[in-house]
Amino acid sequence: MKNFKTKLFAAAMAAPLAMSGMSVFATEGETTATTATTAVIKKELTVPNGVTTPKATFKFNVTAKKVNSDEATPTNMPTISEKKVEYSANDTAPDSTTGNTKVITKSTGDIFEDVTFEHAGVYVYEVSEQANTYTTATNETMAYDVDKYTLNVYVTEENGSYAIKSITYGDNNEDKVTADSIAFQNTYTKKTSTIVDPEDPNFDGMVIKNTVTGDLGDKTRDFSYVVTVTSNGEKPDGATLTKYNAEGQAQATTTDSTMTLKHGEYIVAAGYPVGSTYVAYQSDDAPGYDVAATYEGTTGSASAVDKTGTATTASTAGFSGIITDKEDAITVTNTKTGNVNAGNIINNMPFLGLIAVALGGFIAYIALKRRQNA
């Protein structure tokens, strides 16, 4: 008798809710929070700073699972078409930045827009991302989101028509669910190629060149350089740091960050993950030489450093920054000038004096001979 009264009380409480249009359906694993009457798929694409956003299309399935307690069929549940989010190289503005990566967020419209429901009930859908929809090159990776989301769509009858009253999510991945959206998170990575020839049109690595100019510049002199490139604090597998002579012949491949360069010689960093951190500068304190470094590459990806690798706004000996997916070229010019002619005259004055004395003696000897012969 007591159990019957309890059930009767529960039914009496549920009746007003049903008449007011509020859903009283229960679904397994349902969260307590309800959303608006729409649901949007968000794509959060994480890419390295310095990378060109890939031209990628991400696709999502919204699969009908069941309505009330019945398994879904083509006739008892509306079929929802595949949803897409597209990226292009023009998508550059990040929604957030952490370290050397940024997140670019784009969204679908309401996935239930223009969907017609034929009767009241709880419609359960599963939302998932299709894998491998972006074709990667050999130096790229794309990690897909494997999470799946359950959407409980509450449809009620109002004035002879059926409409979504509320939507709840299944009890999973609540950290990626907001009031009206589901977030799928993908991560894109890219390495520069292993091409080491800066003259190659496909070269996308970093090159550090040493140039000596000026009348007194010694093009046979060695200048000391420090070049370090790391990803997450370590040198990645497959990455190289190679020294070349002025003729483009490889001299040494090393993990050591210290090298010496003569005029025309250069260092190439290839095969590094885009977004890697680098510091490249001339550490040599060459007496009498004026040092000036220039950078050619992606604007905003490099900052000037002095001969200790410390950031500076004055005269520069190199740069620090991030590896981009385009060529990053640093040229360090060592200039030494002076008055070459004046220096030679001053240095040769003793010899010129001796020549003058000898010439004078010779002229006097000739004159004396002529007098004797006369």
C-alpha positions as CSV (number, residue, x, y, z in Angstrom):
1,M,0.0,0.0,0.0
2,K,2.8,2.4,0.9
3,N,4.6,1.6,-2.3
4,F,1.5,2.3,-4.3
5,K,1.0,5.7,-2.7
6,T,4.6,6.6,-3.5
7,K,4.1,5.8,-7.2
8,L,0.9,7.7,-7.2
9,F,2.6,10.7,-5.7
10,A,5.3,10.6,-8.3
11,A,2.8,10.4,-11.1
12,A,0.9,13.3,-9.8
13,M,4.1,15.4,-9.7
14,A,5.1,14.4,-13.2
15,A,1.7,15.3,-14.8
16,P,2.0,19.1,-14.4
17,L,5.5,19.0,-15.9
18,A,4.3,17.0,-18.9
19,M,1.4,19.4,-19.5
20,S,3.7,22.4,-19.2
21,G,5.9,20.9,-22.0
22,M,8.9,20.1,-19.8
23,S,10.5,16.7,-20.6
24,V,10.4,14.0,-17.9
25,F,12.1,11.4,-20.0
26,A,15.2,9.8,-18.5
27,T,18.3,8.7,-20.5
28,E,21.3,6.6,-19.4
29,G,24.3,8.6,-18.4
30,E,22.7,12.0,-18.9
31,T,24.2,15.1,-17.4
32,T,22.1,17.3,-15.2
33,A,22.7,20.5,-17.2
34,T,20.4,21.2,-20.1
35,T,21.4,23.3,-23.1
36,A,19.6,25.7,-25.3
37,T,17.5,24.2,-28.2
38,T,20.5,24.2,-30.6
39,A,23.8,22.3,-30.7
40,V,27.0,23.3,-32.6
41,I,30.1,21.4,-33.4
42,K,33.3,23.3,-32.7
43,K,36.7,22.4,-34.2
44,E,39.7,23.5,-32.1
45,L,42.7,23.0,-34.3
46,T,46.1,23.4,-32.5
47,V,49.0,24.3,-34.9
48,P,52.6,25.5,-34.3
49,N,53.4,29.2,-34.4
50,G,55.1,30.0,-37.7
51,V,53.1,27.4,-39.6
52,T,50.8,28.1,-42.6
53,T,47.3,26.8,-41.6
54,P,46.7,23.6,-43.5
55,K,43.9,23.5,-46.1
56,A,41.9,20.9,-44.3
57,T,38.3,19.7,-44.2
58,F,37.1,18.0,-41.0
59,K,33.9,15.9,-41.2
60,F,31.5,14.8,-38.5
61,N,28.9,12.1,-38.3
62,V,25.6,12.7,-36.4
63,T,24.3,9.1,-36.0
64,A,20.7,8.3,-34.9
65,K,20.8,5.8,-32.0
66,K,17.3,5.5,-30.5
67,V,14.1,7.3,-29.8
68,N,12.6,6.7,-26.4
69,S,13.3,2.9,-25.9
70,D,13.2,2.0,-29.6
71,E,16.3,1.5,-31.7
72,A,16.7,4.0,-34.5
73,T,15.3,3.3,-38.0
74,P,15.1,5.4,-41.1
75,T,11.4,6.0,-40.4
76,N,11.3,6.7,-36.7
77,M,14.1,9.2,-36.5
78,P,15.2,12.1,-38.7
79,T,18.5,11.5,-40.6
80,I,21.1,14.2,-40.1
81,S,23.6,14.9,-42.9
82,E,27.4,14.9,-42.5
83,K,28.7,18.1,-41.0
84,K,31.9,19.9,-42.1
85,V,34.4,22.5,-40.8
86,E,36.9,23.8,-43.4
87,Y,40.3,25.5,-42.8
88,S,42.5,27.5,-45.2
89,A,45.8,29.3,-45.2
90,N,43.9,32.5,-44.6
91,D,42.8,31.3,-41.1
92,T,45.6,32.9,-39.1
93,A,44.0,34.6,-36.1
94,P,44.3,32.3,-33.0
95,D,41.7,32.1,-30.3
96,S,44.4,31.3,-27.8
97,T,48.2,30.9,-27.7
98,T,50.3,28.6,-25.4
99,G,54.0,28.5,-25.7
100,N,54.9,27.9,-29.4
101,T,51.4,26.7,-30.4
102,K,48.1,28.4,-31.1
103,V,44.5,27.2,-31.3
104,I,42.3,28.3,-34.3
105,T,38.6,27.6,-33.6
106,K,35.8,27.3,-36.2
107,S,32.3,25.9,-36.0
108,T,29.4,24.3,-37.9
109,G,26.0,25.8,-37.7
110,D,23.2,24.3,-35.6
111,I,23.3,20.6,-36.4
112,F,19.5,20.4,-35.9
113,E,18.7,23.3,-38.2
114,D,15.9,22.4,-40.6
115,V,15.4,19.0,-38.9
116,T,11.7,18.0,-38.7
117,F,10.5,15.7,-35.9
118,E,7.3,13.7,-36.4
119,H,6.4,13.1,-32.7
120,A,7.4,13.9,-29.2
121,G,10.0,11.9,-27.4
122,V,13.7,11.7,-26.5
123,Y,15.9,11.3,-29.6
124,V,19.4,10.1,-28.9
125,Y,22.2,10.9,-31.4
126,E,25.9,10.2,-31.3
127,V,28.3,12.7,-32.7
128,S,31.8,11.7,-33.8
129,E,34.6,12.9,-36.0
130,Q,35.7,11.1,-39.2
131,A,39.4,10.2,-39.2
132,N,42.0,10.8,-42.0
133,T,40.1,13.5,-43.9
134,Y,43.2,15.5,-44.4
135,T,45.9,14.1,-46.6
136,T,49.3,14.7,-44.9
137,A,52.6,15.2,-46.6
138,T,55.7,13.2,-45.4
139,N,56.7,16.0,-43.0
140,E,53.2,16.5,-41.5
141,T,51.0,14.8,-38.9
142,M,47.3,15.4,-38.0
143,A,46.0,13.9,-34.8
144,Y,42.2,13.4,-34.7
145,D,39.8,13.5,-31.8
146,V,38.4,10.0,-31.1
147,D,35.9,11.1,-28.5
148,K,32.2,10.5,-29.1
149,Y,29.3,12.5,-27.7
150,T,25.8,11.4,-26.9
151,L,23.1,14.0,-27.4
152,N,19.7,13.6,-25.8
153,V,17.2,15.7,-27.8
154,Y,13.9,16.4,-26.0
155,V,11.1,17.0,-28.4
156,T,7.7,18.1,-27.2
157,E,4.4,19.0,-28.8
158,E,3.3,22.6,-28.8
159,N,0.2,23.9,-30.6
160,G,0.1,20.9,-32.9
161,S,3.7,20.9,-33.9
162,Y,6.9,19.3,-32.6
163,A,10.0,21.2,-31.5
164,I,13.1,20.8,-29.5
165,K,12.5,21.8,-25.9
166,S,16.0,21.1,-24.6
167,I,19.2,19.1,-25.3
168,T,21.4,17.3,-22.8
169,Y,24.7,15.6,-23.2
170,G,25.7,12.1,-22.2
171,D,27.9,11.8,-19.2
172,N,31.2,12.1,-21.0
173,N,33.8,14.7,-21.9
174,E,32.1,17.4,-20.0
175,D,35.3,19.6,-20.1
176,K,34.7,19.9,-23.9
177,V,31.0,20.6,-23.7
178,T,29.4,24.0,-23.3
179,A,25.7,25.0,-23.1
180,D,25.2,24.7,-26.9
181,S,28.4,23.2,-28.4
182,I,30.6,20.2,-28.6
183,A,34.4,20.7,-29.0
184,F,36.6,18.3,-31.1
185,Q,40.3,18.9,-30.7
186,N,42.8,18.2,-33.4
187,T,46.6,18.8,-33.4
188,Y,48.6,19.5,-36.5
189,T,52.4,19.3,-36.6
190,K,54.9,19.9,-39.4
191,K,58.7,19.6,-39.8
192,T,60.9,21.6,-42.2
193,S,62.2,19.4,-45.0
194,T,65.6,17.8,-45.1
195,I,66.7,20.0,-48.1
196,V,70.0,21.7,-47.1
197,D,70.6,23.7,-50.3
198,P,69.5,27.4,-49.7
199,E,69.4,27.8,-53.5
200,D,66.8,25.1,-53.9
201,P,63.3,26.7,-54.4
202,N,61.8,24.2,-51.9
203,F,64.3,25.0,-49.2
204,D,62.4,25.8,-46.0
205,G,65.0,25.5,-43.3
206,M,67.2,28.0,-41.5
207,V,70.5,29.3,-42.8
208,I,73.0,31.4,-40.9
209,K,75.6,33.1,-43.2
210,N,78.9,34.9,-42.4
211,T,80.0,37.8,-44.5
212,V,83.2,39.9,-44.3
213,T,83.4,43.3,-45.9
214,G,85.6,46.4,-45.8
215,D,89.1,47.2,-47.1
216,L,90.7,45.7,-44.0
217,G,88.2,42.8,-43.6
218,D,90.1,39.4,-43.4
219,K,88.1,36.9,-45.4
220,T,90.4,34.0,-44.2
221,R,89.6,34.7,-40.5
222,D,87.4,32.3,-38.5
223,F,84.5,33.9,-36.6
224,S,82.8,32.0,-33.8
225,Y,79.1,31.2,-33.9
226,V,76.5,29.7,-31.5
227,V,73.5,28.1,-33.1
228,T,71.0,26.1,-31.0
229,V,67.6,24.8,-32.1
230,T,65.4,22.8,-29.8
231,S,61.9,21.4,-29.6
232,N,60.4,21.1,-26.1
233,G,64.0,21.5,-24.8
234,E,65.5,18.8,-26.9
235,K,67.0,18.3,-30.4
236,P,64.5,16.2,-32.4
237,D,65.5,13.0,-34.1
238,G,66.3,13.5,-37.8
239,A,67.2,17.2,-37.4
240,T,70.6,18.3,-38.6
241,L,72.9,21.3,-38.0
242,T,75.5,21.3,-40.8
243,K,78.3,23.7,-41.8
244,Y,79.1,24.4,-45.4
245,N,81.9,26.2,-47.1
246,A,81.5,29.1,-49.6
247,E,81.3,26.5,-52.4
248,G,78.4,24.8,-50.8
249,Q,80.3,21.7,-49.7
250,A,79.4,20.1,-46.4
251,Q,82.1,20.4,-43.8
252,A,80.5,19.0,-40.6
253,T,77.2,17.8,-39.3
254,T,77.0,18.1,-35.5
255,T,74.8,18.4,-32.5
256,D,77.3,20.8,-31.0
257,S,76.0,24.4,-31.0
258,T,79.4,26.0,-31.5
259,M,81.0,26.5,-35.0
260,T,83.4,28.8,-36.8
261,L,82.7,30.4,-40.1
262,K,84.9,32.2,-42.6
263,H,83.6,34.7,-45.2
264,G,80.9,33.0,-47.4
265,E,80.5,30.0,-45.1
266,Y,77.1,29.1,-43.6
267,I,75.2,26.8,-41.2
268,V,72.0,25.1,-42.2
269,A,69.4,23.8,-39.7
270,A,67.0,21.3,-41.4
271,G,64.4,18.8,-40.4
272,Y,63.2,20.6,-37.3
273,P,59.6,20.8,-36.1
274,V,58.0,24.1,-37.1
275,G,57.6,26.1,-33.9
276,S,61.0,25.0,-32.6
277,T,63.0,27.6,-30.6
278,Y,66.3,28.8,-31.9
279,V,69.1,31.2,-31.0
280,A,71.7,32.0,-33.6
281,Y,74.4,34.6,-33.2
282,Q,78.1,35.4,-33.6
283,S,79.8,35.2,-30.3
284,D,83.2,36.4,-31.5
285,D,84.4,39.7,-30.1
286,A,86.5,40.6,-33.3
287,P,88.6,43.7,-32.6
288,G,88.1,46.5,-35.2
289,Y,85.1,44.8,-36.8
290,D,81.6,46.3,-36.8
291,V,79.0,43.5,-36.6
292,A,75.4,43.8,-38.0
293,A,72.9,40.9,-38.4
294,T,69.9,40.9,-40.6
295,Y,66.9,38.6,-40.8
296,E,64.9,37.6,-43.8
297,G,61.8,35.4,-43.1
298,T,58.4,35.5,-41.6
299,T,57.6,38.9,-40.0
300,G,57.4,38.7,-36.2
301,S,59.1,35.4,-35.8
302,A,62.6,36.7,-34.9
303,S,64.1,39.1,-32.3
304,A,67.6,40.6,-32.2
305,V,70.2,39.3,-29.8
306,D,73.7,40.5,-28.9
307,K,77.0,38.5,-28.8
308,T,75.9,36.6,-25.7
309,G,72.6,35.6,-27.1
310,T,70.7,38.2,-25.0
311,A,67.8,40.1,-26.4
312,T,68.8,43.6,-27.5
313,T,67.5,46.7,-29.3
314,A,70.9,48.1,-30.1
315,S,73.5,46.6,-32.5
316,T,72.7,43.0,-33.2
317,A,75.0,39.9,-33.6
318,G,72.1,37.5,-34.4
319,F,68.5,36.6,-33.7
320,S,66.3,34.3,-31.6
321,G,62.8,33.1,-32.5
322,I,60.9,30.2,-33.9
323,I,61.5,28.0,-36.9
324,T,58.8,28.7,-39.5
325,D,57.7,26.6,-42.5
326,K,59.4,29.0,-44.8
327,E,63.1,29.9,-45.2
328,D,64.5,31.7,-42.2
329,A,67.8,33.4,-43.3
330,I,70.2,35.2,-40.9
331,T,73.2,37.1,-42.3
332,V,75.9,38.4,-40.0
333,T,78.1,41.0,-41.7
334,N,81.6,41.8,-40.2
335,T,83.0,45.1,-41.5
336,K,86.5,46.5,-41.0
337,T,87.6,49.6,-42.8
338,G,90.6,51.9,-42.7
339,N,92.6,54.4,-44.8
340,V,94.7,51.8,-46.6
341,N,96.8,54.3,-48.7
342,A,97.7,56.6,-45.8
343,G,98.7,53.6,-43.8
344,N,101.0,52.3,-46.5
345,I,102.7,55.6,-46.8
346,I,103.4,56.0,-43.1
347,N,104.5,52.4,-42.8
348,N,106.9,52.7,-45.8
349,M,108.4,56.1,-44.9
350,P,111.8,54.6,-43.8
351,F,112.1,52.7,-47.0
352,L,111.2,55.7,-49.1
353,G,113.9,57.7,-47.3
354,L,116.6,55.2,-48.1
355,I,115.5,55.1,-51.7
356,A,115.7,58.9,-51.9
357,V,119.2,58.9,-50.4
358,A,120.3,56.2,-52.8
359,L,118.8,58.0,-55.7
360,G,120.5,61.3,-54.6
361,G,123.9,59.5,-54.3
362,F,123.5,58.0,-57.8
363,I,122.7,61.4,-59.3
364,A,125.7,62.9,-57.6
365,Y,127.9,60.1,-58.8
366,I,126.8,60.7,-62.4
367,A,127.4,64.4,-62.1
368,L,130.9,63.8,-60.7
369,K,131.8,61.4,-63.6
370,R,130.7,63.9,-66.2
371,R,133.0,66.6,-64.7
372,Q,136.0,64.2,-64.6
373,N,135.4,63.3,-68.2
374,A,135.1,66.9,-69.2
